[in-house]
């Protein structure tokens, strides 16, 4: 009887082990599936309602001939403008993503009727009338029901537009608690600690909801920078907003994508954004090496960090690069290869007007070499 028991126990462990191995292999297969297909190139652009259809047709044709596959268009969440541009881009063979500013909503005429919707800093100032860093930083609270529903309503309006590939979220985070090191001199700042005027959100709703869970007020914390529950509360506020947007967008048979900070650990530290834990179809990390005083090979490093953190999720990563720091087409070629060699499924450029003829030729040549 004992021998029989040992036989069945061994058999059970073998079956379980095989099933676990199969699941692991399937997860790895799913992770690699996101990089299947041809390497793609895209660019972010901002629409101009005064620009004629014919001019857009010329621009889109130039992009396509230069190796660009997709355009991520900011129409200031205007679905009618997006409806105008989608068929023009599609006719030239370009896919379109509806790029929208999500939590940062400067000039939002609906939101501005509700001053209570805006984030509040640790020193008690509201983004409604006191903007951190720059005048266009006017951030809505992702916890308050009314402000988050407003954002999700805009997401749904964009998702309803026929022909788009995705709703593409930008500024889906908190304001920078730490600026990129290369930008600090511009603001004459030294940021060695989490400064109160850049630490958000301490509105009454955020504090109340946090107290319900943790029975303490973050404003009474001796050091909010090491209060992991408070930090995690804000990470989860953004995650929950993204996950709700994901459900809405998929209801309309579209994808959800996002422009994010370079890699998850860095995004967590700088802007309360942990994008490897979101429900998302693809991410476009903004690996802007010049902002961080880094060399071009850092684009490969940050790309690999993001790709690794996304395993075994079936989420594609498209490396975003900022064009002004590149001094030559040869440098851009290096960046493209660093991204591809480290697991990106594409490269996206900020922004369209910066794509010179030399840069487009480099992109076109890279595309041909990858076939």
ROTORFI-972305 format. One record per residue (C-alpha): x, z, y. Coordinates in pm, whole numbers, plus 50000, padded with zeros to 5 digits. Each point is the difference from the previous one (the first is absolute). Example, Ala and Ser with C-alpha at 12.3 -4.5 7.8 and 13.67 -1.06 7.14 Angstrom:
@x->51230, z->50780, y->49550
@x->50137, z->49934, y->50344
This chain:
@x->50000, z->50000, y->50000
@x->50285, z->50090, y->50237
@x->50172, z->49667, y->49927
@x->49675, z->49815, y->50067
@x->49953, z->50182, y->50332
@x->50354, z->49917, y->50111
@x->49942, z->49634, y->49910
@x->49685, z->49975, y->50214
@x->50159, z->50196, y->50285
@x->50297, z->49763, y->49999
@x->49766, z->49701, y->49986
@x->49797, z->50135, y->50296
@x->50312, z->50057, y->50209
@x->50121, z->49650, y->49919
@x->49666, z->49846, y->50106
@x->49987, z->50206, y->50321
@x->50362, z->49912, y->50078
@x->49934, z->49630, y->49946
@x->49690, z->50013, y->50221
@x->50195, z->50174, y->50276
@x->50279, z->49743, y->49972
@x->49745, z->49716, y->50018
@x->49841, z->50155, y->50310
@x->50344, z->50043, y->50160
@x->50087, z->49640, y->49926
@x->49664, z->49887, y->50138
@x->50058, z->50200, y->50320
@x->50342, z->49841, y->50043
@x->49840, z->49661, y->49936
@x->49733, z->50072, y->50262
@x->50268, z->50104, y->50250
@x->50196, z->49682, y->49949
@x->49680, z->49793, y->50017
@x->49985, z->50061, y->50375
@x->50316, z->49791, y->50045
@x->49877, z->49713, y->49782
@x->49946, z->49668, y->50171
@x->50200, z->49822, y->50271
@x->50180, z->50201, y->50266
@x->49787, z->49984, y->50316
@x->50069, z->50004, y->50371
@x->49769, z->50119, y->50276
@x->49989, z->50087, y->50367
@x->49804, z->50233, y->50222
@x->49837, z->49837, y->50304
@x->49760, z->50114, y->50274
@x->49713, z->49771, y->50089
@x->49923, z->49867, y->50344
@x->49635, z->49915, y->50060
@x->50098, z->49759, y->50276
@x->50220, z->49799, y->49767
@x->49837, z->49676, y->49888
@x->49932, z->49912, y->49638
@x->50231, z->49700, y->50030
@x->50287, z->50223, y->50112
@x->49943, z->50232, y->49708
@x->49995, z->49705, y->49763
@x->50341, z->49894, y->50135
@x->50135, z->50354, y->49961
@x->49866, z->50043, y->49647
@x->50134, z->49660, y->49895
@x->50344, z->50097, y->50131
@x->49992, z->50327, y->49805
@x->49898, z->49827, y->49678
@x->50265, z->49731, y->50032
@x->50255, z->50277, y->50058
@x->49921, z->50177, y->49673
@x->49744, z->50255, y->50118
@x->49720, z->50071, y->49750
@x->49781, z->50252, y->50183
@x->49916, z->50124, y->50347
@x->49893, z->50356, y->50078
@x->49786, z->49962, y->50311
@x->49916, z->50277, y->50246
@x->49671, z->49911, y->50170
@x->49948, z->50352, y->50141
@x->49740, z->50051, y->49723
@x->49789, z->49710, y->50130
@x->49840, z->49838, y->49692
@x->49879, z->49698, y->50200
@x->50352, z->49915, y->50110
@x->50117, z->50038, y->49641
@x->49722, z->49769, y->49882
@x->50128, z->49738, y->50245
@x->50359, z->50017, y->49879
@x->49959, z->50031, y->49621
@x->49890, z->49639, y->49939
@x->50266, z->49865, y->50237
@x->50272, z->50181, y->49806
@x->49848, z->49916, y->49663
@x->49992, z->49630, y->50086
@x->50379, z->50014, y->50047
@x->50044, z->50183, y->49669
@x->50050, z->50352, y->50137
@x->49836, z->50315, y->49866
@x->49862, z->50243, y->50258
@x->50003, z->50381, y->50010
@x->49790, z->50194, y->50251
@x->50262, z->50217, y->50171
@x->49841, z->50300, y->50176
@x->50124, z->50310, y->50176
@x->49830, z->50281, y->49812
@x->50062, z->50358, y->50122
@x->50171, z->49904, y->50325
@x->49717, z->49839, y->50199
@x->50107, z->49937, y->50362
@x->49728, z->49854, y->50218
@x->49728, z->50052, y->49738
@x->49689, z->49996, y->50220
@x->49782, z->50171, y->49739
@x->50246, z->50280, y->49929
@x->50068, z->50062, y->50368
@x->49639, z->50111, y->50042
@x->50086, z->50292, y->49768
@x->50304, z->50193, y->50129
@x->49959, z->50253, y->49719
@x->50094, z->49733, y->49742
@x->50367, z->49995, y->50103
@x->50295, z->50183, y->49846
@x->50124, z->50318, y->50168
@x->50367, z->50104, y->50008
@x->50133, z->50343, y->49910
@x->50033, z->50074, y->50370
@x->49628, z->49931, y->50046
@x->50002, z->49656, y->50163
@x->49766, z->49723, y->49892
@x->50106, z->49640, y->49941
@x->49691, z->49904, y->50196
@x->50179, z->50063, y->50328
@x->50354, z->50115, y->49910
@x->50175, z->49735, y->49791
@x->50327, z->50078, y->49817
@x->50293, z->49767, y->50065
@x->49806, z->49696, y->50128
@x->49670, z->49932, y->50173
@x->49858, z->49808, y->49704
@x->50027, z->50302, y->49767
@x->49639, z->50110, y->49989
@x->49939, z->50140, y->49653
@x->49669, z->50086, y->49834
@x->49964, z->50301, y->49773
@x->49989, z->49890, y->49632
@x->49823, z->50323, y->49897
@x->49703, z->50007, y->50239
@x->49705, z->49824, y->49835
@x->49894, z->49800, y->50306
@x->50344, z->49858, y->50083
@x->50089, z->49917, y->49640
@x->49661, z->49831, y->49950
@x->50068, z->49793, y->50310
@x->50330, z->49882, y->49853
@x->49838, z->49925, y->49664
@x->49724, z->49807, y->50175
@x->50262, z->49776, y->50161
@x->50161, z->49953, y->49658
@x->49669, z->49885, y->49855
@x->49937, z->49758, y->50287
@x->50331, z->49833, y->49928
@x->49945, z->50003, y->49624
@x->49678, z->49801, y->50044
@x->50184, z->49701, y->50147
@x->50005, z->49720, y->49745
@x->50332, z->49853, y->49898
@x->50236, z->50289, y->50077
@x->50242, z->50127, y->49738
@x->49998, z->50363, y->50111
@x->49923, z->50251, y->50268
@x->50348, z->50097, y->50115
@x->50028, z->50353, y->50140
@x->50258, z->50085, y->50263
@x->50060, z->50335, y->50173
@x->49847, z->50164, y->49694
@x->50182, z->50327, y->50060
@x->50056, z->50277, y->50254
@x->50206, z->49957, y->50319
@x->50376, z->50012, y->49950
@x->50111, z->50358, y->49958
@x->50348, z->49844, y->49992
@x->50080, z->49667, y->50163
@x->50241, z->49756, y->49835
@x->50348, z->50105, y->50111
@x->50065, z->49670, y->50173
@x->49702, z->50052, y->50232
@x->50083, z->50353, y->50118
@x->50222, z->49891, y->50294
@x->49714, z->49789, y->50135
@x->49795, z->50317, y->50047
@x->50296, z->50223, y->50091
@x->49914, z->50224, y->49705
@x->50186, z->50212, y->49748
@x->49781, z->50090, y->49702
@x->50166, z->50262, y->49782
@x->49675, z->50188, y->49938
@x->49628, z->49924, y->49983
@x->49909, z->50012, y->50368
@x->49654, z->50129, y->50089
@x->49904, z->49707, y->50227
@x->50055, z->49755, y->49711
@x->49846, z->50210, y->49722
@x->49638, z->49905, y->49912
@x->49711, z->50068, y->49925
@x->49888, z->50347, y->50108
@x->49644, z->49920, y->50102
@x->49727, z->50248, y->49917
@x->49879, z->49796, y->49701
@x->50345, z->49974, y->49839
@x->50062, z->50372, y->50045
@x->49656, z->50091, y->49868
@x->50026, z->49776, y->49693
@x->50350, z->50131, y->49925
@x->49883, z->50360, y->50031
@x->49720, z->49936, y->49749
@x->50260, z->49908, y->49740
@x->50299, z->50222, y->50084
@x->49845, z->50288, y->50200
@x->50256, z->49982, y->50279
@x->50035, z->49839, y->50342
@x->50300, z->49765, y->50039
@x->50024, z->50095, y->50367
@x->50092, z->50350, y->49883
@x->50277, z->49875, y->49772
@x->50350, z->50124, y->50080
@x->50142, z->49657, y->49913
@x->49758, z->49713, y->49941
@x->50289, z->49773, y->49897
@x->50040, z->50188, y->49670
@x->49630, z->50068, y->49941
@x->49956, z->49762, y->49707
@x->49624, z->50057, y->49970
@x->49951, z->49894, y->50363
@x->50221, z->49698, y->49958
@x->49823, z->49902, y->49678
@x->49660, z->50040, y->50167
@x->50095, z->49729, y->50248
@x->50153, z->49774, y->49736
@x->49674, z->50028, y->49808
@x->49791, z->49925, y->50309
@x->50170, z->49660, y->50026
@x->49990, z->49945, y->49624
@x->49627, z->50073, y->49988
@x->49935, z->49762, y->50288
@x->50195, z->49725, y->49824
@x->49825, z->50062, y->49670
@x->49658, z->49974, y->50167
@x->50110, z->49677, y->50168
@x->50114, z->49870, y->49661
@x->49653, z->50056, y->49852
@x->49832, z->49829, y->50296
@x->50231, z->49697, y->49997
@x->49973, z->49953, y->49625
@x->49622, z->50014, y->50027
@x->50035, z->49677, y->50198
@x->50243, z->49852, y->49744
@x->50300, z->50018, y->50232
@x->50332, z->50179, y->49966
@x->50135, z->50289, y->50205
@x->50356, z->49978, y->50133
@x->50192, z->50201, y->50256
@x->50302, z->49994, y->50230
@x->50186, z->50323, y->49928
@x->50324, z->50182, y->50080
@x->50314, z->49893, y->49807
@x->49963, z->50207, y->49681
@x->49770, z->50286, y->49896
@x->50236, z->50297, y->50046
@x->50101, z->49875, y->50342
@x->49639, z->49931, y->50099
@x->49902, z->50349, y->49885
@x->50269, z->50155, y->50220
@x->49946, z->49790, y->50311
@x->49626, z->49927, y->50024
@x->49808, z->50196, y->49731
@x->49956, z->49691, y->49784
@x->50050, z->50001, y->49622
@x->49900, z->49647, y->49907
@x->50109, z->50009, y->49636
@x->49703, z->50230, y->49935
@x->49733, z->49774, y->50148
@x->49746, z->49768, y->49843
@x->50142, z->49677, y->50139
@x->50057, z->49645, y->49878
@x->50321, z->49915, y->50188
@x->50223, z->50166, y->50258
@x->50211, z->49846, y->50275
@x->50263, z->50261, y->50089
@x->50149, z->49938, y->50343
@x->50367, z->50013, y->49907
@x->50122, z->49945, y->50353
@x->50369, z->50075, y->49958
@x->50080, z->49983, y->50371
@x->49760, z->50285, y->50076
@x->50208, z->50228, y->49778
@x->50347, z->49879, y->50104
@x->50047, z->49866, y->49648
@x->50177, z->49690, y->49872
@x->49820, z->49711, y->49830
@x->50067, z->50126, y->49648
@x->49776, z->50301, y->50078
@x->49709, z->49758, y->49961
@x->50090, z->49977, y->49631
@x->50038, z->50378, y->49969
@x->49663, z->50079, y->50159
@x->49828, z->49724, y->49802
@x->50131, z->50143, y->49674
@x->49888, z->50351, y->50096
@x->49645, z->49878, y->50057
@x->49989, z->49787, y->49686
@x->50126, z->50293, y->49793
@x->49750, z->50244, y->50148
@x->49713, z->49763, y->49925
@x->50077, z->49991, y->49627
@x->49796, z->49988, y->49785
@x->49721, z->49910, y->50245
@x->49893, z->49636, y->50010
@x->50074, z->49970, y->50372
@x->50202, z->49719, y->50155
@x->50255, z->50064, y->50275
@x->50078, z->49750, y->50274
@x->50302, z->50086, y->50212
@x->49930, z->49988, y->50372
@x->50291, z->49902, y->50227
@x->50029, z->50017, y->50378
@x->50155, z->49679, y->50131
@x->50163, z->50090, y->50337
@x->50307, z->50177, y->49848
@x->50100, z->49691, y->49800
@x->50274, z->49807, y->50177
@x->50000, z->49700, y->49768
@x->49805, z->49818, y->49733
@x->50272, z->50102, y->49753
@x->49919, z->50368, y->50063
@x->49632, z->49930, y->49938
@x->50092, z->49830, y->49673
@x->50187, z->50316, y->49897
@x->49694, z->50213, y->50075
@x->49772, z->49778, y->49792
@x->50234, z->50020, y->49702
@x->50041, z->50378, y->50034
@x->49621, z->50035, y->49987
@x->49951, z->49768, y->49704
@x->50292, z->50140, y->49799
@x->49857, z->50351, y->50036
@x->49650, z->49926, y->49872
@x->49793, z->49879, y->50296
@x->49739, z->49735, y->49925
@x->50034, z->49855, y->50349
@x->50133, z->50039, y->50353
@x->49788, z->50021, y->50315
@x->50138, z->49946, y->50349
@x->49915, z->50171, y->50327
@x->49891, z->49801, y->50166
@x->49886, z->49636, y->50008
@x->50124, z->49911, y->50352
@x->50351, z->50116, y->49899
@x->50022, z->49745, y->49718
@x->50244, z->49747, y->50144
@x->50055, z->49659, y->49845
@x->50325, z->50129, y->49847
@x->49824, z->50300, y->49846
@x->49724, z->49782, y->49857
@x->50256, z->49765, y->49848
@x->50168, z->50300, y->49839
@x->49668, z->50116, y->49856
@x->49923, z->49651, y->49872
@x->50342, z->49972, y->49837
@x->49960, z->50342, y->49837
@x->49662, z->49902, y->49863
@x->50148, z->49687, y->49845
@x->50290, z->50195, y->49848
@x->49762, z->50245, y->49832
@x->49811, z->49731, y->49809
